[in-house]
């Protein structure tokens, strides 16, 4: 069987990005939460905020490390698998990705050490400032990365001359038509991911009655946040969809499973798209609702997939079902947030075991929704690497063979399996250990004390932890 280097390269990049994406989307939201916790402790001196900040900083350290390890190889693939694209888009992507390193990575690297190891060794104000800078760095990083990705979705400010993109307007290229919708959609997704993870872990601690005071505070904060952000994400998603309808109509047609341009298009709850026959099988839908959502008119006209040749159509079934997974999880998130409000008014929020168990289950749903949304975004663009200007085939490395692509794909899967196992192992240990006992910050009065031996601090920490019941 002849191996297709294009298909294998796309699978490889999809695997690497999908594996990597679940870590930044968590750390962006978690970094802001840690900064908030440090700020609350700075203002109130309540030790519950301090214990929460320390616990979630330890989680952040593991997840951040996994994100760095899993993401560092992505840039190499531009040269090994997509050299034509790298050369063609270097005038824009080269500077943009460099800006991300200079403005975000350096900022995170400079203050991450203070955040992780400066507790009790620098004044509280300095430690709080470090937490804020790390959180700021994650936002700056997402700004540049999403600008680059959005430019590939809705290219602007460039001209394609002799197979090479030349920037004609940096402001139009960076702030391309879909950038702000995509950026804020990802920011809210990051806060939702962090919120549901913190709420789920806090709910588990409440179920087993560990550090009840601190985890009640954490669960309450997260549920207030989710109550606001879950409907806000739905509204922003609608605006993002209207922007996509304007600039990438075929992607929207695939999301809706609509083959022919028509009016009064139903919202399909279930269907099985048959791309070969250019039709759906087993349709179940709500009449005219897709037209109403997309055009805000029940008889509005919705584009059809058949409006472009078959070779320019995305894999419809994957886009169609990924979109429904994402939307379905979003509706479940709204329902859970409203249930939390209802239980809070009844005074049963922290005692209703069924709801606490539900919050544990909901911990994984934001990651599934993010991956489903990423599948919609990236596979819905196919076969375009730069939408309407360069296809995947045109961007592929000419000398790449199927065997080479398969070898590296298998290698990445093996290495990432080890990274994932190690990360989950350490995260499990951190969560099982729980919040460490109250540790006095020696710098409250400005005096700094440091361990005389490098390992003495770690030894003392684990000695304190071992004295707590139920900790290992």
TIVO-921779 format. One line per 10 residues: number of its first residue (from 1); their letters; for each residue x negated, z, y of N, C-alpha, C. Coordinates in steps of 0.1 Angstrom, whole numbers. Example, Ala and Ser with C-alpha at 12.3 -4.5 7.8 and 13.67 -1.06 7.14 Angstrom:
# residues 2
1 = AS = -132:78:-57:-123:78:-45:-132:78:-33; -128:71:-22:-137:71:-11:-129:79:0
//
This chain:
# residues 472
1 = XXXXXXXXXX = -8:0:-12:0:0:0:-9:0:13; -6:-9:22:-14:-10:34:-9:1:44; -19:8:49:-16:19:58:-15:14:73; -4:18:80:-2:13:93:-9:23:103; -20:18:110:-26:28:119:-18:32:131; -8:23:135:0:26:146:10:38:143; 16:36:131:26:46:127:19:60:124; 7:59:118:0:71:115:-5:78:127; -10:70:137:-14:76:150:-3:83:157; 9:76:157:20:83:163:24:96:156
11 = XXXXXXXXXX = 24:96:143:27:108:135:17:119:139; 4:115:139:-7:124:142:-5:131:156; -3:123:166:-1:128:179:12:137:180; 22:132:173:35:140:174:33:153:167; 26:154:156:23:166:149:15:176:158; 4:171:164:-5:179:172:3:185:184; 10:176:191:17:180:203:29:190:199; 36:187:189:47:196:185:42:210:181; 31:210:174:25:223:170:20:230:182; 14:223:191:8:230:203:19:234:213
21 = XXXXXXXXXX = 30:226:214:40:229:225:46:242:224; 48:248:211:55:260:210:47:272:215; 34:271:218:27:282:223:27:282:238; 24:271:246:25:272:260:39:275:265; 50:270:258:63:273:263:67:288:262; 60:295:253:61:309:252:53:317:262; 40:313:263:31:320:272:34:318:286; 40:307:290:44:306:305:54:316:309; 64:318:300:74:328:303:69:342:302; 61:344:291:56:357:288:46:362:299
31 = XXXXXXXXXX = 38:353:304:29:357:315:36:362:327; 47:356:331:55:361:342:61:374:339; 65:376:327:71:389:323:61:400:323; 49:397:319:38:407:319:35:411:334; 34:401:342:32:404:356:43:413:362; 55:410:358:66:418:363:65:433:358; 62:434:345:60:448:340:49:455:347; 38:449:349:27:455:356:31:459:371; 39:450:377:44:453:390:53:465:390; 62:466:380:71:478:380:63:491:377
41 = XXXXXXXXXX = 53:490:369:45:502:367:37:506:379; 32:496:386:25:499:399:33:506:409; 46:502:410:55:508:420:61:521:415; 63:523:402:71:535:398:63:545:390; 51:541:385:43:549:376:50:554:364; 61:547:360:69:550:348:61:545:336; 57:554:327:48:550:315:55:540:306; 68:540:306:75:530:297:71:516:301; 70:513:314:66:499:318:52:497:314; 43:507:315:29:505:311:28:502:296
51 = XXXXXXXXXX = 35:509:288:35:506:274:40:492:270; 51:488:277:56:475:275:46:464:279; 40:466:290:30:457:296:18:455:286; 13:467:281:2:466:272:6:459:259; 17:462:253:22:456:241:23:441:242; 30:437:252:32:422:254:19:415:258; 10:422:264:-3:416:267:-11:413:255; -10:422:245:-16:420:232:-10:408:225; 3:407:225:10:395:220:5:382:227; 5:383:240:1:371:248:-13:367:245
61 = XXXXXXXXXX = -22:376:242:-36:372:239:-37:364:226; -29:368:216:-29:360:203:-23:347:205; -12:346:212:-5:333:213:-13:324:223; -19:329:233:-27:321:242:-39:315:235; -45:323:226:-56:318:218:-52:307:209; -40:308:203:-35:298:194:-32:285:202; -27:287:214:-24:275:222:-37:268:226; -47:275:229:-60:269:233:-66:261:221; -66:268:210:-72:262:198:-64:249:194; -51:250:194:-43:239:189:-42:227:199
71 = XXXXXXXXXX = -45:230:212:-44:220:222:-57:213:226; -68:219:222:-81:213:227:-84:200:221; -78:197:209:-81:184:202:-72:173:208; -62:176:215:-53:165:220:-60:155:229; -69:160:237:-76:150:246:-85:141:238; -90:146:227:-99:137:219:-91:125:213; -78:127:210:-70:116:204:-68:105:214; -69:107:227:-68:96:236:-79:87:234; -91:92:231:-102:83:228:-103:77:214; -99:85:204:-100:80:191:-89:71:186
81 = XXXXXXXXXX = -77:74:191:-65:67:186:-59:58:197; -61:62:209:-54:54:220:-64:50:231; -75:44:227:-85:41:237:-81:30:247; -73:20:242:-68:10:252:-59:17:263; -51:26:259:-42:33:268:-51:42:278; -61:48:272:-70:57:280:-77:49:291; -82:37:287:-89:29:296:-79:23:307; -67:19:302:-58:13:312:-53:23:322; -50:36:317:-44:46:326:-54:56:332; -67:53:330:-77:63:335:-77:65:350
91 = XXXXXXXXXX = -73:55:358:-73:57:372:-63:68:377; -53:70:369:-43:80:372:-45:92:364; -45:91:350:-45:102:341:-58:110:342; -69:103:344:-82:110:345:-82:120:356; -79:117:369:-79:127:379:-68:138:377; -56:134:372:-46:144:371:-49:154:361; -55:150:349:-59:160:339:-71:168:344; -79:162:352:-91:170:358:-85:180:368; -75:177:375:-69:186:385:-64:198:377; -58:196:365:-52:206:357:-63:216:353
101 = XXXXXXXXXX = -75:211:349:-86:219:345:-91:227:357; -94:221:368:-100:227:380:-91:238:386; -78:234:387:-69:243:394:-62:254:385; -59:250:373:-52:260:364:-61:267:354; -69:259:346:-77:265:336:-87:274:341; -94:270:352:-104:279:358:-97:292:363; -85:291:369:-78:302:374:-74:312:363; -69:306:352:-66:314:341:-78:321:334; -89:313:333:-101:318:327:-107:330:335; -106:328:349:-112:338:357:-105:352:356
111 = XXXXXXXXXX = -92:351:355:-84:364:356:-79:369:342; -80:360:332:-75:364:319:-83:376:313; -96:376:315:-105:387:311:-101:400:317; -98:399:331:-94:411:338:-81:417:332; -72:407:329:-59:412:324:-60:418:310; -68:412:302:-69:416:288:-78:429:286; -89:429:294:-99:440:292:-101:449:304; -94:446:315:-96:454:327:-87:466:328; -77:468:319:-68:479:319:-76:492:318; -75:501:328:-82:513:328:-97:512:333
121 = XXXXXXXXXX = -101:500:336:-115:498:341:-115:492:355; -104:487:360:-103:483:374:-91:490:380; -90:491:394:-78:496:400:-66:489:396; -55:497:396:-42:491:391:-38:479:400; -41:479:413:-37:468:421:-45:455:417; -58:457:413:-66:445:409:-60:440:395; -57:449:387:-51:445:374:-38:438:375; -29:443:385:-17:436:388:-19:422:393; -29:421:403:-33:408:408:-37:398:398; -45:403:388:-50:394:377:-38:389:369
131 = XXXXXXXXXX = -28:398:366:-16:394:359:-8:383:366; -7:385:380:0:375:388:-8:361:388; -21:362:388:-29:350:389:-28:342:375; -28:349:364:-27:343:351:-13:336:350; -3:343:355:11:337:355:11:324:364; 5:325:375:4:314:384:-3:302:378; -14:305:371:-22:295:364:-14:287:354; -5:294:347:3:287:337:13:278:344; 18:281:355:27:272:363:20:260:368; 8:262:373:0:251:378:-4:241:367
141 = XXXXXXXXXX = -7:247:355:-11:239:344:1:230:340; 13:236:339:25:229:335:28:218:345; 25:221:358:28:211:369:21:198:366; 7:199:364:-1:187:362:2:180:349; 4:188:338:7:182:325:21:174:325; 31:181:331:44:174:332:44:163:342; 36:163:352:34:151:361:29:139:353; 19:142:345:13:131:337:24:125:327; 31:135:320:40:130:310:52:123:317; 57:128:328:68:122:335:64:108:340
151 = XXXXXXXXXX = 52:107:345:47:93:349:48:83:338; 45:88:325:46:79:314:61:75:311; 70:85:315:84:82:312:90:74:324; 86:76:336:92:69:348:80:65:357; 72:56:353:60:52:361:64:48:375; 56:52:384:57:49:398:44:50:405; 43:43:417:30:44:424:19:37:418; 21:28:409:10:20:403:13:6:401; 3:-2:400:4:-16:396:-4:-19:384; 1:-27:375:-6:-31:363:-13:-45:365
161 = XXXXXXXXXX = -26:-45:367:-33:-57:369:-44:-59:359; -43:-70:351:-53:-73:341:-54:-62:331; -42:-56:327:-42:-46:317:-47:-32:321; -48:-30:334:-52:-17:340:-43:-12:351; -40:1:350:-31:6:361:-39:10:373; -35:5:384:-42:8:397:-32:16:406; -36:28:411:-28:36:419:-26:31:433; -13:29:436:-10:24:450:-5:35:459; 0:46:453:5:57:460:4:70:451; -5:79:455:-7:91:447:6:100:448
171 = XXXXXXXXXX = 12:100:459:24:109:460:35:104:451; 37:90:451:48:85:443:44:86:428; 32:85:424:28:86:410:29:100:405; 24:110:413:25:124:409:39:129:409; 46:126:420:60:131:421:69:119:418; 68:114:405:75:103:401:90:106:399; 99:97:397:113:99:397:119:110:388; 112:112:377:118:122:367:110:135:368; 100:137:376:91:148:375:98:161:378; 105:163:389:110:176:392:121:180:382
181 = XXXXXXXXXX = 129:171:377:139:174:367:132:179:354; 121:172:350:114:176:338:107:189:340; 101:191:352:93:203:354:102:216:354; 113:216:361:121:227:362:129:230:348; 132:219:342:138:220:328:128:227:319; 115:224:319:106:231:311:103:245:316; 103:247:329:101:261:334:112:270:328; 125:266:330:136:274:325:135:276:310; 131:265:303:129:266:288:119:277:285; 108:278:293:98:288:290:103:302:292
191 = XXXXXXXXXX = 111:304:303:116:317:306:127:321:295; 134:311:290:144:314:280:137:317:267; 126:310:264:118:313:252:113:327:252; 106:330:263:101:344:265:111:354:264; 123:352:271:134:361:271:139:364:258; 142:354:250:148:356:237:138:362:227; 125:359:228:115:366:219:114:380:223; 113:384:235:112:398:239:125:405:235; 136:399:238:149:405:234:150:407:219; 146:397:211:147:399:197:138:410:191
201 = XXXXXXXXXX = 125:410:196:116:421:192:121:434:196; 126:435:208:132:448:213:144:453:205; 152:443:201:164:446:193:159:452:179; 149:446:174:144:451:161:139:465:162; 131:468:173:127:482:175:138:491:177; 149:487:183:160:496:185:167:498:172; 168:488:163:174:490:150:166:500:141; 153:501:143:145:510:135:142:523:143; 148:524:156:146:536:164:132:539:168; 125:529:173:111:531:177:110:528:192
211 = XXXXXXXXXX = 104:538:199:103:537:214:115:532:221; 126:540:218:139:536:223:140:534:238; 135:543:245:136:542:260:130:529:265; 118:525:261:111:513:266:118:501:261; 123:501:249:129:488:244:143:487:249; 150:497:253:163:496:259:161:489:273; 150:493:280:147:487:293:144:472:291; 136:469:281:132:455:278:144:446:274; 152:451:265:164:443:261:174:441:273; 176:452:281:185:450:292:180:440:302
221 = XXXXXXXXXX = 167:441:305:161:431:315:163:417:310; 160:415:297:161:401:292:175:396:291; 184:404:288:198:399:287:204:396:301; 200:403:311:204:399:325:197:386:329; 185:384:325:178:371:327:185:360:320; 188:362:307:194:351:299:208:348:304; 215:358:309:229:356:314:229:346:326; 218:346:334:217:337:345:211:324:341; 201:324:333:193:312:330:200:303:320; 207:308:310:213:299:300:223:289:306
231 = XXXXXXXXXX = 232:293:315:241:283:321:233:275:332; 223:281:338:215:273:348:208:262:341; 203:264:329:196:254:321:206:242:317; 218:246:314:228:236:311:231:227:323; 232:233:335:235:225:347:223:216:350; 211:222:349:199:214:352:197:203:342; 201:206:329:201:195:319:210:184:322; 222:187:328:231:176:332:225:167:343; 218:173:353:211:166:363:200:157:357; 193:163:348:182:156:341:187:144:333
241 = XXXXXXXXXX = 199:146:327:205:135:320:210:124:329; 215:127:341:219:117:350:206:109:355; 195:116:357:183:109:361:178:100:350; 179:104:338:175:96:326:184:84:325; 197:86:327:206:75:327:202:64:337; 197:68:348:193:58:359:180:51:355; 171:58:349:158:52:347:155:48:333; 161:54:323:159:51:309:173:50:302; 181:40:305:194:40:300:195:38:285; 185:32:279:185:30:264:184:43:257
251 = XXXXXXXXXX = 175:52:263:174:66:257:187:73:257; 194:72:268:207:79:269:217:73:259; 217:60:258:226:53:248:223:58:234; 210:60:231:206:65:218:211:80:216; 210:88:227:214:102:226:229:102:223; 237:93:229:251:93:227:256:85:215; 246:78:209:250:69:197:260:58:201; 258:53:214:267:42:219:260:29:218; 265:20:210:258:7:207:261:-4:217; 274:-4:222:278:-15:231:281:-8:245
261 = XXXXXXXXXX = 277:-15:255:281:-10:269:296:-10:270; 302:1:274:317:2:274:321:13:283; 334:14:285:340:25:293:347:35:283; 352:46:288:359:56:280:352:59:267; 339:61:269:330:64:257:333:78:252; 335:80:239:337:94:234:324:101:232; 325:114:233:314:123:230:314:125:215; 304:120:208:304:121:193:298:134:189; 307:141:182:302:154:176:295:152:163; 298:141:156:292:138:143:292:123:142
271 = XXXXXXXXXX = 281:117:137:280:103:134:267:100:126; 267:90:119:254:86:112:251:72:117; 241:71:127:238:58:133:231:49:122; 236:37:121:230:27:112:224:16:121; 210:18:123:203:9:132:203:-6:127; 202:-7:114:202:-21:109:215:-28:112; 226:-22:110:239:-28:113:243:-27:127; 236:-19:135:239:-17:149:253:-11:151; 255:-1:144:268:6:145:267:20:139; 277:28:141:278:42:136:287:42:124
281 = XXXXXXXXXX = 284:52:115:293:54:104:298:69:105; 310:71:100:316:84:100:316:91:113; 322:84:123:322:90:137:333:100:138; 330:111:145:339:121:149:336:125:164; 345:123:173:342:125:187:354:129:195; 351:133:208:362:136:217:363:125:227; 375:119:228:377:107:236:373:108:250; 365:98:255:362:97:270:352:108:275; 349:117:267:341:129:272:327:125:276; 320:116:268:307:111:272:307:104:285
291 = XXXXXXXXXX = 317:96:288:318:89:301:320:99:312; 328:109:309:330:119:320:317:127:323; 310:131:312:298:139:315:287:130:322; 285:118:317:274:110:323:277:103:336; 290:100:338:293:93:351:303:101:360; 308:113:354:317:121:361:330:114:364; 333:104:356:346:97:356:349:94:341; 362:97:337:366:95:324:365:80:319; 367:71:328:366:57:325:352:51:329; 342:59:331:329:55:335:322:46:324
301 = XXXXXXXXXX = 314:37:329:307:28:320:294:34:315; 291:34:302:279:39:296:272:28:289; 258:27:292:251:16:286:250:17:271; 247:5:264:247:5:250:233:2:245; 230:7:232:217:4:226:215:-10:224; 225:-18:221:223:-32:218:220:-40:231; 219:-34:242:216:-41:254:201:-45:255; 193:-39:246:179:-43:245:176:-49:231; 166:-57:229:163:-63:216:160:-52:206; 162:-54:193:159:-44:183:145:-38:183
311 = XXXXXXXXXX = 135:-47:187:122:-42:187:119:-33:199; 128:-32:208:126:-23:220:136:-11:219; 142:-9:207:151:2:205:144:14:199; 147:26:203:141:38:197:147:41:184; 141:50:176:148:54:163:160:62:166; 172:56:166:184:61:171:188:74:164; 187:74:151:192:86:144:184:99:148; 171:97:150:163:109:154:166:114:168; 168:105:177:172:108:191:186:114:191; 195:108:184:209:113:183:210:127:178
321 = XXXXXXXXXX = 204:130:167:205:143:161:197:154:168; 185:150:173:177:159:180:184:164:192; 191:155:199:198:159:211:209:169:208; 216:167:196:227:176:193:222:189:188; 210:190:182:204:203:179:201:210:191; 195:203:201:191:210:214:204:215:221; 214:207:222:226:211:229:233:222:222; 234:221:209:240:231:201:234:245:202; 221:245:202:214:258:204:216:263:218; 216:254:228:219:258:242:232:265:243
331 = XXXXXXXXXX = 242:259:237:256:266:238:256:279:231; 248:280:219:248:293:212:241:303:221; 231:299:229:224:309:238:233:314:249; 241:305:254:251:309:264:261:319:258; 266:316:246:275:325:239:269:339:237; 257:339:232:250:352:230:248:360:243; 245:353:253:243:360:266:256:366:271; 267:359:270:280:364:274:284:376:265; 281:375:252:284:386:243:276:399:247; 264:397:252:256:408:256:263:415:268
341 = XXXXXXXXXX = 268:406:278:275:412:289:288:419:285; 295:414:276:307:421:271:304:434:264; 294:435:256:290:447:250:284:457:260; 278:452:270:272:461:280:284:468:288; 294:461:291:306:467:298:313:477:289; 312:475:276:318:484:267:309:496:263; 297:496:268:288:507:265:282:506:251; 283:495:244:279:494:230:266:485:228; 260:481:239:249:471:238:238:476:229; 234:488:230:222:493:223:226:499:209
351 = XXXXXXXXXX = 239:500:206:243:506:193:249:496:184; 253:484:188:260:474:180:250:467:171; 249:472:159:238:467:150:240:452:147; 252:447:146:254:433:144:248:424:155; 250:429:167:245:421:179:230:422:179; 224:434:176:210:435:175:204:426:165; 210:425:153:205:416:143:206:402:147; 217:398:154:218:385:160:207:381:169; 203:391:178:192:388:187:179:386:179; 177:393:168:165:390:160:165:375:155
361 = XXXXXXXXXX = 177:371:151:178:357:146:176:347:157; 181:350:169:179:341:180:165:340:185; 156:348:180:142:347:184:136:334:182; 139:327:171:133:315:167:140:303:174; 153:304:178:160:293:183:154:286:195; 148:293:205:143:285:216:132:276:212; 124:279:202:113:270:198:119:258:191; 130:260:183:136:248:177:142:239:188; 148:245:198:154:237:209:144:230:217; 132:236:219:121:229:227:116:217:219
371 = XXXXXXXXXX = 114:219:206:109:208:197:120:197:197; 132:200:195:143:190:195:143:183:208; 142:190:220:142:183:232:130:174:234; 118:178:228:106:170:229:108:157:221; 115:158:209:117:146:201:126:137:209; 136:142:216:145:133:223:137:126:234; 129:133:241:121:128:252:111:117:248; 104:120:237:93:111:234:97:100:224; 105:103:214:110:92:206:120:83:213; 127:89:222:137:81:230:130:71:239
381 = XXXXXXXXXX = 117:73:242:109:63:250:104:52:242; 103:53:229:98:43:220:105:30:222; 98:18:221:84:17:217:74:17:229; 78:23:240:70:23:252:61:35:253; 48:32:256:39:43:259:40:47:273; 40:37:282:43:38:296:56:30:298; 67:36:301:80:30:300:81:17:307; 84:6:300:86:-7:306:74:-14:309; 62:-8:307:49:-14:312:39:-16:300; 38:-6:291:29:-7:280:35:-1:268
391 = XXXXXXXXXX = 34:-8:256:39:-4:244:29:5:236; 33:12:226:24:19:218:14:10:211; 18:-2:207:9:-11:200:-2:-16:210; 2:-18:222:-8:-22:232:-18:-11:236; -15:1:234:-24:12:238:-32:17:226; -30:12:214:-37:16:202:-52:12:203; -61:20:197:-75:16:195:-76:4:186; -82:-7:191:-83:-19:182:-90:-17:169; -100:-9:169:-109:-8:157:-103:2:147; -92:9:150:-87:20:142:-81:14:129
401 = XXXXXXXXXX = -84:20:118:-78:15:105:-68:26:101; -59:22:91:-50:31:86:-56:43:79; -67:40:71:-74:50:64:-80:61:73; -86:56:85:-92:66:94:-81:74:100; -70:68:104:-59:76:110:-53:86:100; -52:82:87:-47:91:77:-56:103:74; -69:100:74:-79:111:72:-79:121:83; -78:117:95:-77:127:106:-64:134:106; -53:127:103:-40:134:102:-40:145:92; -45:142:80:-46:153:69:-55:164:74
411 = XXXXXXXXXX = -66:161:81:-75:171:85:-69:180:96; -61:174:105:-54:183:115:-44:192:108; -36:186:98:-26:194:91:-33:206:85; -44:204:78:-51:215:71:-57:225:81; -63:221:91:-69:230:101:-57:238:108; -47:231:112:-36:238:119:-29:248:110; -28:245:97:-22:254:88:-30:267:88; -43:267:88:-51:279:89:-49:286:102; -49:279:113:-47:285:126:-33:292:126; -23:285:121:-10:291:122:-9:303:113
421 = XXXXXXXXXX = -15:303:101:-15:315:92:-22:326:99; -34:324:105:-41:334:111:-34:340:123; -28:331:131:-20:336:142:-8:344:139; 0:340:129:11:347:124:7:361:118; -4:361:111:-9:373:105:-12:384:116; -19:380:126:-23:389:137:-11:393:145; -2:383:148:10:387:155:19:397:147; 20:395:134:27:404:126:21:418:127; 8:419:126:1:432:127:4:439:141; 4:431:152:6:436:165:21:442:166
431 = XXXXXXXXXX = 30:434:161:44:437:162:47:450:153; 42:450:141:44:461:132:38:474:138; 26:472:144:20:484:150:28:489:162; 35:480:169:44:484:180:36:488:192; 43:495:201:37:499:213:28:511:211; 16:511:216:6:521:215:11:534:222; 7:546:218:11:557:226:6:557:240; 12:565:248:8:565:263:-7:567:264; -13:558:271:-28:559:273:-30:561:288; -36:571:293:-38:574:307:-47:563:313
441 = XXXXXXXXXX = -43:558:324:-51:548:332:-61:557:341; -73:556:337:-83:564:345:-85:559:359; -79:548:363:-81:543:376:-70:546:385; -60:554:381:-49:557:390:-54:563:403; -64:572:402:-70:578:414:-82:571:419; -85:559:413:-96:551:418:-109:553:411; -109:563:401:-122:566:394:-122:557:381; -133:551:378:-133:542:367:-142:548:356; -137:549:344:-144:554:332:-145:543:322; -157:541:316:-159:531:306:-164:537:294
451 = XXXXXXXXXX = -161:532:282:-167:537:270:-182:536:270; -189:545:264:-204:545:264:-208:534:253; -200:533:243:-203:523:233:-192:512:232; -196:499:230:-185:489:231:-174:491:222; -176:496:210:-165:497:200:-158:510:201; -162:519:210:-156:532:211:-142:531:216; -139:522:225:-126:520:231:-116:515:220; -120:505:213:-112:500:202:-109:511:191; -120:519:188:-118:529:178:-108:540:182; -109:543:195:-100:553:200:-85:548:200
461 = XXXXXXXXXX = -84:535:204:-70:529:204:-64:529:190; -72:525:180:-66:525:167:-64:539:161; -72:549:165:-70:562:161:-57:567:166; -54:564:179:-42:569:185:-30:562:178; -31:549:175:-20:542:168:-18:548:155; -28:552:148:-27:556:134:-19:570:133; -19:577:145:-13:590:145:2:588:146; 7:576:150:21:574:152:28:571:139; 39:577:136:46:575:124:51:561:123; 49:555:110:54:541:108:45:531:112
471 = XX = 33:534:118:24:524:122:13:522:112; 8:510:111:-3:507:101:-14:500:108
//
